[in-house]
């Protein structure tokens, strides 16, 4: 696939610089990974396509309820038979091994991730996969140090964890789920999103290469029905879900009255606050990274820009100038900044909310941008003159769409930032340290980036306030989700 | 035999630092374990619960924004004031729980000591459960605990004072504000405790105490969009219903709470030992972890 550079307005021409996809050995069909083996699912099969070209990458069979049950049983057997009996140091060594294999096969993982997801290779290569390896490396070290984690002298695993992850960071979310679960001594059944099943199956190969005991990691594919069958299975002890707030609510309802432990990482509508003393050029880079990173398919995206009135014009014009240099196109091109929207369904939602933005009176702007004919594409978009009541200021768009609001005083900035049922992340840009600390403490959000945005690290706890969910992933805090007795006396 | 007529106490609700009757005008009879009349208690309604949430929300920024040292002193002050009224608490606990007065005095002493224990936690929690994160890059990154917000607490049905203090104090120590529903059949110590709050520098609205039924008021609190968390401890032993009614109430409230993704503390498996040292879990249940990143550079 070739996409013409959209940036003629600025006058830079780039030769195509595609990353070779030869490193990926795509099979025609894929199934499930249960008890250490690849098996066919008994549910209906579905196609995984490249969102950049709509090319069918592979056929994938879905797990039906019986397959889910088989996977849970395999995980239970592995939990009882091997994993919970293994010396913790040995458990850790498996995870170290996995981390190393991920590093060795990093390019292959990155290319397949970009193919299946549509994200730029620059991001999958430099962010997703290195962070994935780092997560396994980090939690590997915890496996034999749990007694020092602050959860009692002899913390125990929960058992079998059901894990359901989204399509925006398939490998990274897999790592966030599997690494701490295994380090704490649990076994897992993980369901990737139905639009991005392929890299999880490549990870299954990594588990085989690491000689991970069968059943410790099981991967099942399918859509919502498969996910529901998994989280409602009576023999799981833990549910970890990352995805939409709506589905999170349904899962929380289904877990009510059970002893299943539940952690949820859900939607967001983060405020990115620019004060008038902020270094504007840096802030503009942070704004761009905040909302256009990964096509804005980021739960913690800085989707609501709050700019102090006195610098609003300057920020707006710098931002527009910067957007004109963003290169939208082939995810495998090393110069691409913004890749493809993950699915037709998501594209429709972004279009719908953007249309509502215009109807409600906000002013829409995108840089001149030639989008490829095939595939799912949406140009980087800015809405100005947005009021806090507009849908585009309240609803999570989950796309490359920024809503710009203004404020006059710090109090107003905080009030507007917190005026949302979500509370996942926020950004602050200011040169004044005391102001940053004061505002950070008043924002009701789980992650606050000051003079930066969208930074992640395995040692750094991540998760939301309010309707962005509960529980933390990353760091010492991330272990609590996978240890027994943390909630009890 | 004295010829002087006793001045009886009227037990009302505690909302926003004031002692209103239920807006519903309802009350119910509270008896001792032998069925003898003790007092009429206000039977709180949905409207009372909503008023209490408004009061609590109004008090949140002040209480959560107070220094940890200050919160510790205020909670310690609750212990001081309780100590001076220990005999009154002991009488109420004895009558309500059917304990001998000497046993009841022991329970009151434990309840007072529990405030002291939690008072000492306020300015240590952050260091124990927070910290800096050694990220792989030029950033200073730290995580600190912050209060979840408005916490609805269905207090234990059995342990009307020590149990109540054991669920209130940890939420307050972390900087949360509370709307609590007392034990239904043993509500009197809760209101006397409210009198201790009212005279011990706890700002109005920080703790709100309702007397009445967890099964009646619980659903409104579980559904309320401005309540951030709910503690279901009091669903056990209080529904006065058939077999399994407690579990059904807990399940129903947890499902309702899921509507706004409240943090839910499920009832304990088995009967909690309120006399044991509590541990951190009742504090951490109502804390959020906030992580802040800042670049390092010259």
Interface residues (C-beta under 8 A of the other chain):
Chain A: X134 X150 X245 X248 X249 X252 X253 X255 X256 X257 X259 X264 X266 X421 X436 X440 X441 X444 X445 X446 X447 X448 X449 X450 X451 X452 X455 X457 X459 X460 X461 X462 X463 X465 X466 X467 X469 X470 X472 X475 X476 X477 X486 X487 X488 X489
Chain B: X128 X129 X131 X133 X134 X135 X136 X137 X139 X141 X143 X146 X148 X149 X228 X247 X248 X250 X251 X252 X254 X255 X257 X258 X259 X260 X261 X263 X265 X266 X268 X269 X272 X273 X276 X278 X279 X281 X282 X284 X285 X288 X289 X290 X291 X292 X293 X294 X295
